[in-house]
Amino acid sequence: MKTIWQLILKDFIRFKNDRRAMLLTFILPMVLIVIFGSIFGNGNESMGRMNLILVNESHTSFSKLLVSKLESSKGLHLWQKFLSENNKDSIKFDEKTAREWVRTGKISAAVIIPSDFFTDTSTSIKFKFFYDPKSEIESAIIQGNIKQVLFSQVSHIIPIIMQRKISAHYGNNQGEKYFKGISKLSQEYLHLSADSLYNSMTDLDSASLKQASSDSSNDNKFFSSIVKFDSQQLVGQKIVNPGLTRTVGGWAMMFLLFSLTGASTSLFEEKQEGTLKRLLCMPVNRTQILWSKYIYAIIIGIVQLLVLFIFSWVFFDVEIWANFFNLLIVIFASAAAAVAFGMLITSFAKSLSQANGISTLLILVMSAIGGSWFPTSFLPNWMQLISKATLTYWSVEAFLQVLWRHSGFSGIALNVGILLTIALLINSYALIRFKKGMI
C-alpha cells in the first residue's frame, strides 16, 4: 500500500508541474464561471444595459413621464443626443437619424414617440419601434422593457381612451352617460364618491400618473387595441437563414484561432524534432523561416474560413456571394490577426505544452466575451469594455456587417484596420524575438 501512495504522490507532483493541466483544470473553469455568472447569476439585472435611441416628438406631460420612466429603467441605456462630426456639438436624434443608426448597425433599436402619440382627441397611444434583430433575444429584452414601462402607466388613462372610443362610435352624449352611469352605480353599491370617480375616469391627471404603480401583470392582449406599437425591422428582412447568418462568423473565428494557433506553435515541434536546427544550417535565415510559417498559416486560415462559409451556404442557405469581395477582405484580416495571436503565444511560451495551455485559456475567454458565443450586449458594462480589446470582437462585428447588413467597405473599414494593426504590431514583435533566438 505504501508503494501505491508513493506512486499517487508522484502523479500529484507531475500535475503540479504541468502548467497546462493546472490552467485547464482550475483557471479556465473559474474564468468562464465569472463570465457566465456575471451574465446569468442574478437574472437580467446582471446583464449590461441595452442601448436604445429615444426620440420624443411629443411634448405632452404623459410623454415626458414615459421618458423619465424609461431613463430610470435598469435594463435600458437611452441615447437622445449624439456628437456631431467635429465631436463638439450635441445634436438631438430625429426619426431619420435614428433609422439610419439602426440600419447601419451603430445601435440595435430606436423608439419614436411621435407628435400624435397621445393628443386631446386620441383613442389610442402610438409608438414607432425600429430594430435590427442581429440578436433576437436582445430585441425581445428591449421591447419587453419598453412595454413594461408603458403598460404600467397605461392603466391610468384607459378610462379616458374608453370614453373617447365610445364617443367616437356613439356620440359624446353616450360617452358621458356611460361613465356617469358607472359612477352612480359605484356610489350606490360601493359607497364611492360619484363626482371623484367620474373625474378620475375623464381627466388625465399628471400628478396621479407620477404615482403610478409598476404592476404590469395585466394581459398584453387587452392593451394591444389601445397601444399601437408599430415595429419595423430595418435589417435582415430577406435573409433566408437569419439565425445561422448571425452566428456563423463567431463560431468560425473561434475554430480559426484554435487551428492557426496550433500552426504557429508548431515551431516548438520543429525545435524538438531538430528540423529548426537543420534549416538554420542551410542558407536560410530566421526571418525567412518566420515569414514562411506566417504565410503558410494565413493560407490555411483563409482556406478554412472559405470552406466553413461555403459549407454554410450549401447546406443552410447562408448568403455569402452577394457581398463576397468584402467577405474575402474580412477573412484575410481575421486570418492575419489570428496568426499574429499564435505568434504572440509562441514568443512568450517556453514549451509546446505551455503554449497549448495558454492559448486554450485565452481563445475560450476571448470567444466568450468577444461575441463568438452570444452578443456582447448581454455582458455587464465593464466586461463590454474589455471585449473591445479582443480580436474576436472586431472580427465577429465585421462578419455581421458583411453577412447580415451587406455593408460596403466603409462599414468594415474600422474593423479591418484594427485587425491588420494587431497583426502588424504583434508580428513585428515576434520577428524581433525570433531574430534574437528567443523563440
N, C-alpha and C positions, 0 to 999 in steps of 0.2 A: 504493500500500500504506500509505503514511503517513496518508492520509486515512481509510482503514479503521480503523487503530489509534486515531486520534483519536475516531472515532465509537464504537468499543468503550469507550474511556476515558470518554466521555460517558455511556454506559449504566451503567458501574460507579459513576459519581458519582450518577446518578439512583437506583440501587439502594441506595447507602449512605444517601441522604437519605430513602428510603422506609422508615419505621419498621415499617409493617405487613408489608412484604415481608421485612424483617430478622427480625421475630418469627416469621413463618410458616416461613421458610427454616431458621433456626438454633435459636431459643429453644424453640419448641413441640416439635420432634422431640427435643431434648435432655431436656426435661422428661418427655415420655412414655417415653423410654428409661429415665430414672431410675425412673419408676413401675413399668414392666413388668420392668425389671432387678431391682428390689427384690423383686418377687414371684417371678419365674421364674429369676432369674440363677443361683441355687445350689440349684435344686430346692425341695423342701418346707422346707428349712432357712431359706429367705428369707421364707417366709410367716409371718404372725403366728400366735401360739399360739391354738388353738381353745379356746374356753371350754366347760367341761364341769362339770356338777354331779355330785358323787360322794357317795353315801350308803352308809356301811358299817354294816350292821346285824348283821354277824357280827364276832365278836371272837377268831377263831382266828388263830394265828400266820401261816397261809397268806394269809388275807385282809389282814392288816396288811402282809405283804410285798408283795402286789399293789398296795396303796395307795401304798406307798413307791416302787414301780417306776413307777406312773402319775404320781406327783408329779415324778419326775425325767425324765419324757418331754419331749423338746424340742418336741413338737408340741401339747401339751395344757397348758391352764391350769385347774387344778382349783378348784372352788368347793365348800367343805364347810360354810361358815357364811355367814350374811347378817345385815345390820344390822336391828334392829327399827325400828318406826315412829319412835321417838324418836332414832334414829341413835346410840344409846349402847351398847346391849347387842348382843352377837353371839349369834345363835341357830343351832343346827345344823340343817341341812336334814334333813327326813324324806321319805319317799316321796310323801306327799300334797303337800307344799310343792314338791318337785322337779317333780312332774307339772304343777302349776299354773303354775310359772315357764316351763316349756316350752310349755304350751298358750297362754299369753298373750304369748309372743314375747320374754320377758326374756332367754332363753338358748335355744340351739338343741338341746341334748341333755343327758340325765342318765343316769347309770348307777347302778343299785342293786345292792349286794352284799347279798342277803337273809340272814336269820338262819340259814336252812338251806343256805347257799352251799356249804359242804363240812364235813360232820359226820363223826363216827367211823364212821357206817354208810352214808355217801353212796356211790352208784355213779356219780355224775356231778357236775359243777360247774355251779351255777346262777347266772345273771345276769338282770337286767332292764335293758332299754335303751329309754328314752323319747326320741323325737326329733321335731323339726319340720323336714321336708325343704324349707324355703324355699330351700335350696341343696343339691341332691343331691350335689354334689362335696364340700361341707363335711361333710355327714353321712357320706359314704363315708370321708373322711380321719379323722374322729373314730373311727368304728368300726374302721378299719384300725389306728390307733394302739393302741386298747384290745386288739384281738385279737393284735397283735404282742407286746405285753407279756404278755398272758395265755398265749399259746401257747409263749412262750419259757420259761415256768415249768411248764407242764402236763406236759412230758415227764418230770419228776421224780416225778410222782405217778401216772403211767399204770399202773405195775405194781400199785399199791395198789388203784386202781379196777378193774383187770382181775381181781384176786383176789376183790374183793367181788362183781363181776358173776358170776364163776364159782361163788362160794359161794352166791349168791342163787339160781342156777339148779340147781346140782348138790349143794349142801350144803357145810358148812365143811371136812369131811374131804377132799373132792375138790379144793377150792381149795388147801389146804396141800400135797396130793400133787402138784398141778400145778407149784407153784413149787419144791418140794423136788426134783422130778424135773429141772427146768431147771437148778437149782443143781448137782446131781450131775453132769449131762452137761457143764456148763461147767467143773467141776473136772477131769473126766476128760479132756476133749479140749482145753480152753483153759488148763488149769493155773491156774484161779482158785480162790479160797477159797470153798467152798460156803456156809459159815456167813455170811461177809461179804456174798456176793451175795444170799442169802436175806433177810438183814436189810434190805438196801438196797431190796428189792422189796416188803417188807411193812411197813416202818416209815417214817413221814413224819418226816424229819429236817430241822428248820427251818434248821439251820446249813448243810446242803448246798444248800437252796433258795436261800440268800442268795448262794451262789457259782455260781448257775445261769448257763448260757450264754444269750446273747440270740439265738441262732440260731433263726430261725423258718422254715426252709426246708422243713419237713415239710408234707405235703399237708393242707390245711384240712378236706378231707372226712373224714379219719381222726378229727380232733378233734371233728367235729360230733356224733358219737354220745356223746362224753364231756363236751363243754361244751354246756350248754343255754343258748343266748343268746336270751332272749325279747325280741325287738324289737317295740316298739309305736309306730306312727305316731300322734301325737296331733292333728295339724292337717292339713287338706287332703285327707282321705281321699275325699271326694265331689266334688272339683273335677275337671271334665271335661278341661281342658287345663292341667295344673299348670305346665308349662314356660313357656308364654306368660303365664299369670297372674302368675308370679313376676317376669317381666322387663318386661312392657308399661309399667308405671309409670315405670321408669328411662329407657327409650327415649323415652317421651312427654315426660318432663321435659327431656331434652336438646334435643329439637326445639322445645319450647316456649321455652326460653331463647334459641335462635337467632332464632326469629320475633319474640318480644317485644322482644329487644334491638334488632333492626332497626327495629321500630316506634318505640321510644324514641329511637333516634339519628336518626330522620328529621327531628328539629329542625334538624340540620345542613343537610339538603337544603332545608328551608324558608328557612333563612338564605341559602343560595346562590341560591335562586330568587327571593328578595325577598319571599316570602309573609309571613314573620315581620314585616318592616317595615310592610307594608301592613296587617296585623292590628293592630299597635300604633298605627297612625294612626286606627284606628276606636275606638269606645267599648268597647274590650276591654282588660283589664289582663293583666299577665304571669301572675298566679295563675290566672286563668280559662283561659288558654292551656295552662298546665301541667296543670291538672286535666282539661281536655278530652282532652289527649294521654294522660293516665294512665288515665282511664275507658275511652277507646277501646281502648287496648292490653289492658286487663283483659278487656273483652268479646271481643276477638279471641282471647285466650288461653283463655278458658272455652269458646268455641265450638270451638277447635282440639282441646282435650283431649276434649270430648264426642264430636266426630267420630271421633277416634282410638279411644276406648273402645267406641263403638257399632260401629265397623268391626270391632274385635277380637271383639265379641260375635256379630256377624252371620256372620263368616267362620270364626272359630276357637272359638266357644262359650265365650268368657271371660265368666263370670257377673258382671254389673255391676248387675243390678236388685235382687238380694236385700238389698244394703246401699247403695242408690243415694243416699239422703239424705246419709249420711256421705261418700260418694264426691264429691258436689257440694261439700261443705264443704272437702275436701282440694283439689279442683280450684280453688276460689276462692282459698284461701290460697296455693297454689302459683303461680297466675297473678299474684296481688298481689306476691309476693316476686320473681318473675321480672321483672315490670315495674320494680320498685324497683332490681333489679340493672342493668337497662338505663339507668335514670335516673342511677345512680351512675357508670356508664361515661361517659354524656353529660356529666356535671358535671365530669369530670376531663379528658376528651379535648379536644384543640384543633381537631380536624378530623374529618370523616366517615371518612377513611381510617385515621386513628389509632384512632378508636373501634372500627371493624370489626376491626382487628388485635388490639387488647387484648381485646375481647370474645371473639373466636375462641379465643385462647390460654386465657383464664380458663374459658370454657364447657367446652372439651375436658378441661382439667385437673380441674375440678370434677366432670365426668361420670365421669372415670376413678377418682377417689378417693372420690367420694360415693355410689357404689353403682349408677350407671346401667349400667355395663358388666359388672361382676361384684361378688359380695358383698364388703363391706368387710373381712370376716374374713380374706380372702386377703392383705390388706395387712400389712406389718410393723407392729409395735405403735405405733411413733412416727407412722406415716402414718395409722393408725386414729384417733389423737387429732386430727390435722389435718383428717381427713374430717368430723368433727363441727362444724367451723367453716364448712362449706359448706351452702348452702340445698338442694342436691340430696340430701344425706344425709337431712335431715328430711322432705323431700317423698317420696323413694323409700320410706323406712320407713313413712310414713303410708299410701301406696298399698298396701304389703304388709299393713298392719293391716286395711285395708278389704276388699281383694280376696282375700287369702289366708286371713286369720283371721276375717273378718266381724266385726271388733271394733265395739263401740258407740262413742259419742263419748268415753267415758273413755279408750279405748285410743289415741285420736288427739289428745287434748286438748293434750298437751305439744308435739307436732309442730306442730299448728295454731297454738298460741300463739307458738312460736318463729318460724314463717314470717310471721305477722302482725306480730310485733315487728320483724323485719327490714324488712318493708315500711314500717312506720310511721317508724322511725328514718331509713332511707335517703331516703324521700320528704320528710321534714321538712328534711333537709339539702339535698336537691336544690331544694326550694321556696325556701329561703333564698338559695341561689346564683342561682337564676333571677330572683328579685326584684331582686337587685343587678346583674343584667345580665351575670353571669359565664357564662351559658350562651347 
